[in-house]
């Protein structure tokens, strides 16, 4: 929340302006999923979390795993890191070279994390 400037309009909080919109979140998940599938990785479903939940992996018998994570008021790099972690969480035991290649390909989106 910023202050109003009569000449330039309302001043925006930089974190607020950088927050990921629902449409941008959907595009981000789609792009990460596309890359993950190219490396033979399973892709979970993703949902925005209700208030009070930061990140949660939901597994139910006979259903696709779902990663529930907070999107509101978070920047794209922060959400992206959680999306990548979600993909890796549903693919245990993947060859580390595949994980490294997957993350390297995603670096164009700004993922900064060490290979798991």
Beta strands, then each sheet from edge to edge (+ up, - down):
strand 1: 4-5
strand 2: 9-10
strand 3: 45-48
strand 4: 55-58
strand 5: 66-69
sheet 1: 1+ 2-
sheet 2: 3+ 5+ 4-
end
